[in-house]
Every structure is written in C-alpha cells, then in structure tokens.
Amino acid sequence: MEFTKMHGAGNDFVMVDGRKMQRDWSKLAITVLDRHLGIGADSLIILLRSKKADFGMRTFDTDGSEAETCGNGIRCLARYVLEKGLVRPDIEEMTIETVATVNHVKLERRGGKVVKFSANMGKPRLAAAQIPVNVKAGKGKAMNVDSMIAFKTAVGGMELTLNLVSMGNPHAVHFWDKPVSDFPMSKIGPLVENLSIFPNRVNFEVARVLDKDHIEARVWERGVGETLACGSGACAITVASKLNGYTGAKVDIKLPGGVLNANWNGNGEIVLGGPAVVVYEGIWPD
C-alpha cells in the first residue's frame, strides 16, 4: 500500500489513495498510526471519490475512531492531490467532502509555487444539540442551550470555563491567563474529552490571548491525545475568542508545531490557513 506522510503545523497524517481499495480503515489506522510499531501519525487520511465534491475524504484517529472533519487534514489532502497530479497544476480552488460537509480549499501561490492552502471550514455551530451536548448530564448546572459559550465546570480539581463550539466536530475551549506550557494537559485533557455531557466525546483546547491578533494554544484531540496542532481546534479557538471579545476577525494561533491562521467575522464561515507539507513517501507492506 503506497502512502505519503504529511503534516500541517506538526499535525501529522498518513495519506492513502483509497479510491480503488476496500479496507477496514479503522483497523488499519490503529496499526499504521502507532509511533513505535507503525509509520506513526495523528490520523489516517483516506482519499475517496465523491459525488458532491472534487474529492472525498475520511479521517481515522489513533484509536481507530472516525473523525467528522479535520482542518489540517483537508489542507494536506489538497496538497496531496496536487502533488499526485490529480488536478491541474494551475488550479486555484478545489472542493473536498468530509463526513461533516463539503469544504472549499483555495491555493495561494508566490513565485509560481503554492505557499498556502486555505480551507473554508463552514459556519461554527454553538447550540447544545449541534455540538452535541447532553444537557441532562449537566447535573443541574445552568446551560444556555442556544449558545454554549462560557460554560463553567470543575474538572480534576480545576475550575474551567468551557466555550463549546462545533466545527463539524465538537470542541471545548478554555482560556488560560498563564503560559499554556504550564497547563496540566496530560491530566485534564482526557478528563474533559470524556465528560458525560459530551455523548461523542470532545476535543479540548487551552488558549492564552497574547493580543488582539495572536493566541497561543495547546490541543488535546479526541481519540488521539495531545497533538502539535489542530486545524478545527484553531477555528474553534478563534470563534470562542471573537465571541468573548478577546480578538478581532483575523487571528494567528501559535501551536507547539507551528502557526495557523483563521479568519471569522462573527457571523459567516471561517477560513483556516497554514502550511501543508510532504515529509516522505513509502510503501506499507500489508
């Protein structure tokens, strides 16, 4: 099986052309994503045919679970099909269908080379039913079911204010007034991921606002653990920060693996930009 290893700001993927293959992708993900016994990556991205878009995509995480969407994965898939010659070399935009929606990806060139892939990640969803959040599991806590911004709860002995956003997949963003490197992510991350109010579990982000245009953050991804970056997480952070009045429409999010940028005016669709890098290609002997 031919594969390509890629990353977007350190959020790394094993890319496979599955258009002519039928495999148990969930089982394969557990094997190939293992960083000691396999290729090693955060997610397995499968290129598929689509009746709704130029290409289809499925994403499987290290525990074998399937993610609804993946912002960095979408951008890396755009680079992948370009490098494989599956689109015109001068293409400016393409569409990619995920489980959640159809995403438009724009290619930005400089000196004849593509330097940036920007994915339209759609409109963020804030209502409890859309995230989803199990309101009945809130144990009497006050919840605004129409907007889950600033939901307060105690987790692992810490008081957290969770800003809940769906980008096609669920996110919980907590703003922290100290360097994010000081946050006990390995302890708190899995606890938030598995809170009973999240029937599908949740991705957890800790963010510190540096100024109106810059945020630093760390991410605990559902089904993976802590990752160097997360595209949909960067979008969720941007939405939560904008709604709280911390930042403007355009934000650079500094993550352990690099910088992603997001643009959201407070009403419409959010656009995620950043690098999409080919690391190497190989053959998996299976």
Steps between C-alpha positions, in 0.01 A plus 500: 500500500652830391480787747618857549596644838394866536447763765330834555683693774614172653155337491610194302320257273540183301332566164366209294319494164205276580303555180576149373533324835261352751657467842407502865631854537435512874710188560771624264515835682576335834791315339663759275458797735692332783816709548706203619372208291358677195559808286383733775262795467199668658251387235454285192351697209328304223448656155168388351271581210212738563173577326476837675856633468823461305624250757378316808688451825472288813706549815588231754682568827750294698231313693326403176211742543385707205504881523230705330747752362864607525610849398867422456413170336285680242783738418753215478268302273491800265881495486493121457275500191703788353830314550350180356389679184132435563413864427630761257832646618356853474183425696393778736219332694360152564226341709542216750213310660539381859250319719388841629472713184657613172800729548644744246880524496687790340863483391719807545805523274816704526768488234313222324497277809207423728589643841168475680188286500192666651190294580152642546389313810137613486294669768572418864208357694437601858171341608514206740324262261744584220824445694355266642461548874287279723328767707344242733848380597587849625394404853295812558757744362353803323526461123397730219401241241513760220860602563749294699751782549647532852367180659659465843592164648757336728729235352780321683501759777519794256228755429459525123295730282427298188400673179329229295512520121433253221705531182335184370672333795465599868742733680532639852725807535633624833679836521799501736680809630838326535737354240323198351817298556415510871157341457473136625370373166587133551282498813210726400481424127368143523259598777341775290496274191289245686266726699152348512343809340673412171332193345761489221789610722667835427823664381648726768702818446680722750570848367666819622427829324825687432343801328211581264663307217693218668417200719714216629336163554530129568262228383380169637339318208221252556621151414864611466627688805709816493604603148734768369212677323133465408334693218140471614624574852665821379165595344312427822749710698455789256121482526501484880751785525303722262172435682663586832640823355863399545612522136394631162406317181850391398706303749834319491495197729842389621499127572792277605549390138464834326262783418153471347288800409125532505259765378143533632286814494266384774215385278594300193743227407848471645812457287805307624845552347847362551770269365441156347830314476603170341748320729565179307337222296518126551338159469327328791562122470144389557 
